[in-house]
Amino acid sequence: MLPTFLDKLSGFLDRRFIVAYWMPVFFFVVLMIGESAVLYGPTTTIQLWETGDATTKVLTGMGTLLVITVLAYMLKAFTFPLVRLYVGYWPEWIPWLKEWGVSRQKVIWNEIFEGINKRYYSYPRAEDRLQPTRLGNVLTAAYDYPLEVYGIRASIWWSRLTPLLPESFRSQTDDTLMPLFALLNLSAILILSALSGSTIAALLDERWGLCLLVLSGSLLLAYVCYVAAIQHAANYGEQIRAAFDLYRHELLKQMHIPLPDSAKKEYDLWYVSLHSWIYLYVPPWEPRDPPQAGGSASTAPPDFYYDTHQPESKPKVEKIIFFENESPILTVTRQEVTEE
């Protein structure tokens, strides 16, 4: 029944939804059934299932799959706050927890001696950008890359760049995010399973050995999933870096802003003018001070203008040759300004 249901489900739902959300919830339900079987005994669980007739079994199975699908949609709705939790955006009423996490990551940041490659992928360059979790530092390092290289703040421009990416590149990026979300969801579900299973084992049956086994085993698997998610986050970070390297000029083309003729002018355009306009709501025709964040922007923000897509005026060169007795004796070059 399950393979048939999954085939039907894939026809209505996206494959990424099934892998990232549906399968983790299904795994959670299987875990809870397994914990119940261990708690009450496999024989009792099997007898409870066999007491029902065929119709009851089918309805129970289909109802369970329907509940899994509904819970998967609910899990998808909580994806953003869940990722923020793993990244390290924790509640402000527990500042000591974030301070402890950042101090722990700072120790690791200072002890990296394997070369620049590990820090490049795993940690931001600036110490004040450190996050309290490894996942947060990997993603921060990726989002800081366009700012360090081009003066582009990824938090502002990534949502604008994504629709302009080629379909193949966007699909590749989505495929990189799919296992990341799946592993984070699975890690969270394993933590929930550890807490619920150990609590049930402790309160209902007072089986402390089983409680400790369920708690430690589930938490260990949750940590393994989290570590695996970090590697996929590094792959996603590379997609972010490549997107800004290859397609950042598409943003300027869509905004009808001509490409700067030097790397320094492009940096100033992104870091000062466009940031002031898009983020600070200061139009380019009004005087303004450059942002105070890190970087090397010029004190006078560079001006820019719209490309109206009008044809450029190009000189037309015409040669006039004078002949005498069919032999050229004089050549005159006449230049006119014409529009192509």
N, C-alpha and C positions, 0 to 999 in steps of 0.2 A: 504493500500500500504506500509506503514512504517514497520509493522511487517514482511511482506514478504521480503522487502528489507533487514531488519536486519538479517533474517534467511539466505538469500543468502550471505550477507556480512560476517557473521560469518564463512561461509564455505571457504572464501578466506583469511580472516584476522584473526589474533589472537584475542582471547577474551580480552586479556589485552589491545590491541590497541583500541578496541571498547570502553571499559570502561574508559581508561585513556585519550584518545584523541578524538575519534569520538563523544562520547556523550557530552563532554564539548562544542565542536564546534556546535553541534546540538542545545544545550541549548542557545548558543549565538545567533544563527539565530532566534530561537523562541523568544528570548528577543527583538531582533531588530524589528521583525514583531509586537510583542506586543506593543512596544514603538511607532511604526508607527500608529498602530490602535488607541492608546490613543491620539496621536498628531493630527491625521486627523479625528478621530471619527470612531467607529466600523461600522457604517452604510456605510460610504464611502469605507472603506476597503472591506467589504463584497460585495458591488456592483461592485467594481473593479475586484474582483475574479469571480463574476458571469457573467461578460460580456464576458468572454472567453468561447469557446466551449470545448467539452470533450477532444479533442486531445491536445488543448493548455494547459489545466489543467494537463494532464498526462505528457506532455513534460516539463512543468514548474516544476512539482513535482520531476520528475526524474533528471532534470537539477540541482535543488536545492540540492538533495541528493548527486549528483556527486560532486558539488562544496564543500559540507560539507566534503566529503571524501578527496578531494584534500587539503583543508585547514587543515584537521586533520593530514595529512602527513607533512604538513609544520609546524604545531605545534609540532609534534614529533621531527622534525629537530632542533627546538629551545628549546628542553627540557633542555639540559645541561646549556646553558646560563640563562634560566629562573630559574632553581634551584639555580644556583650560585647567582642570584639576590636576591632570597628569603633568602638564607643562609647568605648573607652579604658581598659578594665579589663585592663591588661597584667600579665605576671608580676612578682612582687615582687622577683625576683632581678635585674631590670634597672630599678631605680628611676630611673636617670638618663634613660631614655627618656620616662617619664611626666613627669618634671620639665621636660624639654625641651619636650614637647608643651604642658604647662600654661603655661609661660612664653611660648610662641609665641601661644597663644590669649589670654593676658593682654594682650599688646601690641595685638591686634586689639580686645579688649574695651575697652581704654582709648582707642582711636582712633575709636570709633563716634561720629560727630557727626550722623548723618542723622536723629536723633530717637529717641524712645523706642520707636517701632514695631519697628525692626530689633532692638534689644536685647531687647524683649519676646518676640519669636519665636525669637531665635537664641542668647541667652545668659542664664544665671541672673542674678538681681540681686546676689547675694552673691559677692564675689570668691573666697572660700574654697570655693565650689561649682563653680568652673571645672573642666572636664574637658579632657584633652589633645587631643580631636578635635572638629571642628565638629559631627559627628553627635551626639556625647555631650553637647555643650552645648545643642543644640536639644531633646533629650529631657529633659535635666535641667531646663531652663527650664519645660517642660510639667509635669514632676512636682513642681516647687517651687511651682507656682501654687496648688494647694489648700492647701498649708501656709501660704503667705503670706496668703491670703485667709480661710481657714476654720480654720486650725490642724490640717488633716488631712494626715497623712503618706501620700502616694500609694503608697509602696512597701509599706505595710501594708494599706491599704484597697482598692486597685484590684482585687485578686483577689477580694475580697468584694463589691465593687460590680458587677463585670461580670455575674454571673448575674442580677442584679436589673434590668439594663437592658432596655428594650423590645426586642423582636426586630428591629424595623426599625433601631433605633439600633445594636444589636450587629452587625447585618449590615453597616451602613455603616462601622463601625469596622474590621471584618474586611476589607472591601474596600479600606480605606485602608492596612492593613498588607500586603496582598498585593503591590502593586508595590514596597513598601519591601523586603520580603524577596527578591523576584525580582531587584531591582537589586543588592542586597548580595551575593546568591549569584552573580550574573553577574559582578560586580566581582572576587570571590574566584576564580572560575573563570578569568577573563581573566588574573589574576596567575599562577595555576598554569600556564596555557597559555603565558604569556610565559617563565616559568622553564624549563618542560620543553622547549618548542620551541626556544628559544635554546640550551639545553644540548645537545640532540640535534644541532642544526645545527653547533655548535662542535666537538663531540667526534667525531661520525661523519664529517663531510665537511669540517670546518675551513673552512666558508664563513662568514667573519666578517661580511661585509656582510649576508648573510641573517640571521645571528644578531642583529645590531644592529637590523635592520628589524623582526624578529618581536618582540624585546624591547621596543623603544620603542613600536611600534604597539599591542601588547597592553596595555602599561601605560597608555598614553594613553586607550584605550577603558575600561580599568578605572577610571581617575580620573573620566571622564565619567559612568560609571554611579554612582559614589560621590556625585558632586555632585548628580545627579538624585535619588538616594535621600534626600539631605538635605531636599529640598523635600517629598518625601512624608512624611518624619519630622515636618516642621512641620505638615502637615495632620493627621497622627496626634496630634500634641500638642494641636491644637485640639479634637479629639474628646475627649481626656482632660479638658481644661478644661471643655468643655460638659457632660460626664458628671457631674462633681462639682457644677457649677452647678445642674443640673436635677434630679439624682436622688440626691444625698447623703442626703436625708431618708428615702429608702427603706431605707437601712441602719439608721437609728434605729427605723423602724417594725418591721423584721424582728427587731430585738433587743429590742422591746417597751420602748423608751425614749422617753418623751414629748418632743416637740419643745420646745426652749427658747423662751422668750418674748422674747428679745432676741439681737442678733447677738453681743454680748460674751459672754453666757452660752453661746451655741453654740460660740464659739471656745474658751472655757475647757473646755467639755465634751469637745470633740475633742482639744484640745492637751494637757490635763492628765489628766482622769479616764479617758477611754477609752484614751489612749496608755499610761497607767500600768497599766491593767488588761490590755489585750490584748498589749502589747509587753513590759512589765516584769514582768508576772505579779503585780501588786500589786492585790488586790481593793479595791473602792471603800470597804469598811467598815474598812479598815486605814489608820492614819495614814501619810502618805508625803510626800516632798518633790517638788515639781514638777520636770519634766525640765530639764536645764541647757542644752538647745539654744536656738537663737534664737527669739524670740517674746516676747509680752507677757502671759504667763499670770499669773493672780493667785496670791499666795502660799498662800492656802488653797484647795485644789482644790474645785470645786463638787461637791456631792453630787447624785446622780440616783437615780431609782427606776424600778422596772418598771411599765409600764402593763399592768394585769391584764385589760384589755378589759372591765371591769365597767361597767355603765351609770352614768352620772353622775347624782347627785342634783340635781334642779332644783326650784326653788320653783314651786308651783302656786297661781296667784292666782284667787280665786273672789269674785265680786261678789254680794252679797245686797241686794236692793232691797225696801224696805217701802213698801207702798201703803196709801192711805186714800181711799175713794171713787174707786177706780180711778186715782188720781193718785199718782206716786212722791213720797214725802216724806223718805226717808232711804236712803242707799246705804252699805253697810258692805263693806269689803274684807277678806277672810280669806285668809291665806297659809299653805299647808301645804307640807311637804317630801315630795315623792313621787318615786318612781323610775320613769323612763320605760322 
